[in-house]
Amino acid sequence: MPRILLDDAFAKKVDRPATGFVEFTDERIPSWNARVYPDKIVGSLRYKPLGSEKKKRFPLNEHPSITMAEMRRRAEAALGKVRSGADPAAEREAIRTERQKQEKESALDLGGLLDLYYPALAKLKDSWKQDQGYLERDARQQWIKIMPRYITTADCATRLQIVAARAPVAANRLHSALKLFFEWAVDQSHITVSPMLGVKKPTKERKDGEVDRVLSDAELVVLWRAIESARMIPGMRAAFQALALTGKRPDEIAGLSLAELQHLDDPTQAIADFPASRMKARRRHILPLTPPVVRIIKAQIALQEAEAKAEKRPMLDHIFASRFADRSRLARHSLSQCLRRIIPALDPTGEDGEIVKRLQADPPTPKAFRATCATGMARLGIPREDRKAVLAHVEDDIMARHYDAYDRLAEKRIALEAWARHVDGLLSGEKNTGAVIPIRAARG
């Protein structure tokens, strides 16, 4: 049996037999064998359990379902178990037996499998709750009574296209969530192959280097006015305004809590202290709160206090409340859904018709407020390092990571106050938005 480095380069250049298979052994892990078939490469680890003279075979999945690099990782992990006295093949068989027992006794459907998955998901990724939201909303309800092994590639592709029709970006997030879920299900022997294999993301996302959607001054004013006049819960409206004035990520604003706020009664000291667990870079971020943002937050607190008193219940933990009784805070996707309702409903024939047409032709997402804030501060002459500090972008060098602990709080406050004054000037009409006034409106 020839020995060769079993890597992805090998998988690309190896000659495939017309029928049957050719077997190879890895030159670094002699117990790892790969059978090359016309359309796949099947890996396995052959070993003797501690105290046994009989060899066993532990399957490592197959290429191209997984990469050869992943197959090597699995081989090394299984070999490590063998060296520690474990028997990976016996463990796998025990899992299979238990799964068969569960299916026989309780008919484990997709809903039951998702319930088993979520505790594991929490250990796999920090943003696991977002995955859970997509799976609950767009998978559990639709496939609730289907046995996981009967879900097909066509089922997954169709579900993604349905979601993409109403929420293109959410469809891509659902794609990632389903892919990870079914990979876990394969690893845990609940299914033999993932139905997401070969299913591509339904929506073409922004290319690397392409700038996020940025609102012009005129678009910002029109969208702000539309948000003010649209029918929505007060917490939603306030969250949009806070997004526009702070440049924070939508989920960070949606989840803003009372515990994160300090010094609201002192306009020169008011801050929001975001813990590392709520930040993308997993680093604590202190955001200065400008007077307009403080007013927005205080209005929401007063509103919630009045509602809590009237309903004889405790005050909610979060500033921007949800309309759902079982949820104390706004969901990130609720902001996106709200914009998707507001923008198409705008009148493209009115005084701001040209601006409305631009918004409808290239509709912004809630994240556009972040890009608009960053770009606007640049136009106002705010230094780059101060803009990065406002956006909580981490400097990726040794000094920033280990030695420079300065939070640029004063500089961030100056930057955000300049941006708040600019937005206020646009909304009050003191500043020109640069929009072209239609002739008929000018004559009127």
N, C-alpha and C positions, 0 to 999 in steps of 0.2 A: 504494500500500500504506500504510494508516494507521499512524502512529507513536504509540506509547503506552508507558507504563511497564509492562513485563512483570513483574509481581510476583504474590504470592498473592491480593491483593485483586482484581487483574485477572481471575485464574482463577475467582474466585467470582462476579463480576458480569457477565462477558462473555456476550453472547448466543450460544448454540450453534446452528449451522445444523441443519436437519433432515437434510440429506444433504450430502456433500462436505465442503469446509473453507473457512474464511476465514483469510487470512494477515495477520499483524501484524508490525511491526518495532519493536524496542525503541528508545525515544527516547534512551537513554544509550549503547547499543551498537548502532549502525545495522546492523552485519553480523549481528546476532542476529535471526533470524526465528522466529515461532511460528505454526504452522498449527493453528487451532482446529477440531476435529472435534466431532461430536455427543457423544462420550464421552471425549475425551482432547485434550490439547494437546501437539503434537510440536514440539520445538525443534531448531534447527540453526544453525550458524555458517557463513556464506558468506565466503570470503576468497580472495585470490590469494597463493600461495606466493611467496617472494622470488625474483625473476628470472623469473616466469612471468606470462603474460597470461591464462591460463585460470583461471576461478574453480573452487574446490572447495567441497564441502559436508561439514561435520563434524557428525555427529548428537550431540545433547545429551541424549538419552533423552526421556521423556515424562511429563507430569503426568496422573494423580495418582501414578504410580509414584515420582516424586520431586517435591519442592516446587519452586515457581518460584524460590525463593531458591537452592536447590541448582543449578538449571539456570543461573541467573545466574553462580554461582561457577564452574561448568564452562565457561561461555562466556568468562569473564574469563581463566581459566587457559589455555584453548586460544588465545585471542587473544594472550596473553603469549608463547606459544610461537611464534606466527606472527611477531610483532614481533622475536623473537630469531633469526629465520631458519629455524625448524623448520617441519615440515609435519605437523600433528596427524592429518590424514586418512590420510596415507601411513604414519605410525607405527601408527595403528589397523589399517590394512590389513595391515601387516607382522606385527602381533601375531596377527591373525586367520589369516593364512597359516601362521604358525608353529604356532598351535594346531591348525589342520587337519592340518598335517604330523605333529605329535605324536600326534594321535588316530589318524591313519592308520598311523603306525609303531609306536606303543606302546599304542594303545587306552586312552587316559587315562581311568581310572575315578575314582570318588569318592576312593578311597584315594590315588591318585596326585595328584589335585588338592589334597587336604588336605596332602600332603607339600610341594607347591609353595606352599601358603598360609601355613604356619606361620612361615617367615622374614619374610614381609610382615606377619603378625599381630603379631609381636614389635615392629614399628615403629609399629603402629597404636594399641596400648594397653599400659599398664604391667602390667595383670593378664592378660596374654595366656595364661599357663600355665593359668589357670582355664578359659578358653575352650577351650584345647586338651584339657583333661581331659574336659570335657563332650562335645566332638565325638568324641574317641576312644572314650569309653564308650558314648555313645548315638547315634552316627551312623555312624562308620566300620564298626563290626562289623555293623550292620544293613543298610547299603547298600554294602558293600565292593565288590561287583562290578557296581554299577549305574553306567551312564554319567550324569554329572551332569545332562545336558540331559533325561533321562527321569524325573528326580525331580519329582513333582507337588506341588501345594499340598495335595492330600488326603494324600499320603505324609507331608508335614511335620506336618500337623495331627494325624494318627493317631499318629505317633511321639511327639509332645508329650503327647497324652492318655495314652499308655501310661506314659510317665515320670511324669506327674502323679499317676497312681494310686498310685505307691510313694513319690514324693518331690515334693510340690507346688512347693516353692520351686526345687528343682533344674530342674524343667520350665521355669520362667520363665527361669532362667539359660541353659538350652539354647536357648530361643527367641531370646534376644539373641545367642548365639554363632552360631546358624544364620543369623540375619538378616544379621549382619556378614559372614559367610563368603560367602553367596550374592551380596551386594552387591559384594564384591570380585570374585567370579567374573564378574559382569556387566561391571564396569569393565575387567577384563582380557580381555574378549571370549571367555571360555570358555563362557558361556551367554548367551542373548539376554534372558532375563527371570528374575527371582528367583522361585522357587516359594514364598517366604515372604511375598509380597505379599498383604495381606489376612488373614494368619494372626494371630490375637490371642493374647496370653499366656493360657495355660490356667488359671492360678491367680490369683484376686483377692488382691493383696498389701495390706499395711497402708496405710491412707490417711495422707496428710500430717497430721502433728500427733498421730497415734495412738501411744501409748507402747508400746515393746516389751514382750513378755511378762515379767512380774516374778514371781519365786517368793516366796511368803510364807515366813516362818521355818519353818513346819511342812512346807511343800512342799520346801524346801531340805534339811531333815533327812531326809525320806523318800527323796528322790532321791539324796542322798549315800549313804545306807545301801544303796539299791538298786544304785548303782554299785560300792560296796565288795563286795557279795555276788555280783554278776553275773559270768558267765564272759566274760572278755575279757583281752587281753594287758595286762601290767603298765603298759606305756607309755600305753595308752589310759586306764586308770584314773587314772594320775598326771596326765595332761593335763587330765582333767575337774576334778580337785581343784585344780590350778593355775589353771584358768579361774575357778573359784568364788572363789578367794582373791585374785586379781589384778585381775579385771575387764577383762582384755585381750581383744582380738578372737580368735576361735577360730584363725584361720590364723596369727596372730602367736605363739600358744602352741604350736601344732602344729609350727611350723618353728623353735622355739627351738634354738639351736646352742651348742656349747661356747665358740666364739669370742665369743659375746655375753655371757658370764658373767664377773663379776669379784668378788673378795673373798668367796668362798663360806665361807672359814674365819673370817670376822669378821662376826657377826650384825648389827653396827651399821653396816657398810659394804657389805654384799652388794648387788649391783645386776645388772640385765640391761640391756645397752646395745644397743637396737634401732637398726640403721642406717636412714637415710631410705628406702632402697630397699625395706624391708620394712614401711613404715608407710603407711597410707592417705593421710595428708596430706603424704607425702614430706618429713617432717621427723624428724630423729633424736629418739628418745625414751629417756630413762633411767628405768627402773622400779626402785624399791627392792624388795628381796626380804625378806619377813618370815621369821622363823625357821621357821614351818611350811612355807613354800614352799621354803626352802633345804633342809629335810629331805627333801622330796619329790624335789627335783632331785638331791641327793646319793645318795639311794637308787637313782635311775635310773642315775646314773653308775656306781655300784658294781655294779649288776646287769649293765650293758653291759660293764664291764671284765671281770667274771667270764666272761661269755659269749664275749667276744673271746679271752680267754686259753684257754678250753676248745676253741674252734674254730680257734685259731691264726690269727687274722685281726686287722687293725687295728681300733681303736676307731672307732665310728661318729661322724659329725660332730654329729648331732642328739641332743637329750636324750630325746625321746619317740619311740622306735623304732617302725617299722612291722613288721607281721607278714610283709610281702612281701619276698622276697629281693632284688628289683630296686629297692627303694625304702628309703632310709635314714631317712626321717622319716614321721610320720603325715600322711595327706592330710586336708584340711579336711572333705571330705564323709564321711570315715570316722567322725568324731565324730557327725555328724548321723545316719548310718545306725545307729550303736550305740544312740543314744537311742531311735530308732524301734523297736528290738528290745526294749529294757529296759522302757519305760513300758507298752506293751500287755500285757507278761507279769506285771505286778504284780497282786496279789490284791486285788480291791475288796471282799472280804467279811471281811478281817482286821481287826485292831485299828485300823489306819490307813486303813480302807476309804473314809471320806469324803474324805480327802486324796488317796488314789489315784484316786478317781473324778474329782476336779478335774484332776489331772494328765492323766488319759486323755481327759477332755472337751476340754481345751485344752492339748495336749502342747507343752512348751517345746522350743525348739531350743538348740543350744550357746550361741547369742548371748544367751539368757535369763540366763545367769550374769553377763554383763556388765551388763545392766540391773538385775539383782538387787543386784550389788555397788554400783552407783551409787546406787540407791534406798536400800539399807541404810546406806551412809555418810551420806546425807542425814538419815536417821532418827537417826543417832548424833551429829548436830550438826556434821559436817565442813563447813566453808565451801565454797560453790559453786566458787570459783576453785581450791580444792585438789582437789575432785572432778574438775573438768575437766582438771586437770593429770595426775591419775592415769589418766584415760581417754584422754589424748593428744588432747584436743579443742583445736583451735587458736583463739586469740582473733583474730577477723577485724577488726583495726583497724591503723592505721599504726604505732602504738607497738609492738604485739605483733609485727608482721611485720618491723620494721626496727630497733627500738631495745631492746626489753625481752628480754634474753637469759637472764634468771634462770630456772632450770629447776625451782624449788620442790621440790628433792630432799628437804629436811628435812620440809616440809609433807606431801609425798606419803608419806613413811615413816610419819609420825604417823597419817595417814588409813588406810593399809593395815594398820598394826598394830592400830588400833582395830577395823577390820573383822575381822581375823583373831581377835582376842580374842572378838568377838561370835559368830563362827561356832564357835569352840572351846567357848564356853559353851553354845550350842545343842546341839552334838553330845554334850557331856558330861552334859547334863541340868541344868546349873547355872542355865540360863536357860529360862524358859517360852516355848514356841513359840507359845502362843495357840491351840493345837489343842484341840478339844472331845474329852474322853475318853469313849468309849461307856460306858453305865451297866453293861453286863455286865463290861467290863474293870475298872471301878472296884470293883465288888463282889468280883471275883476277887482 
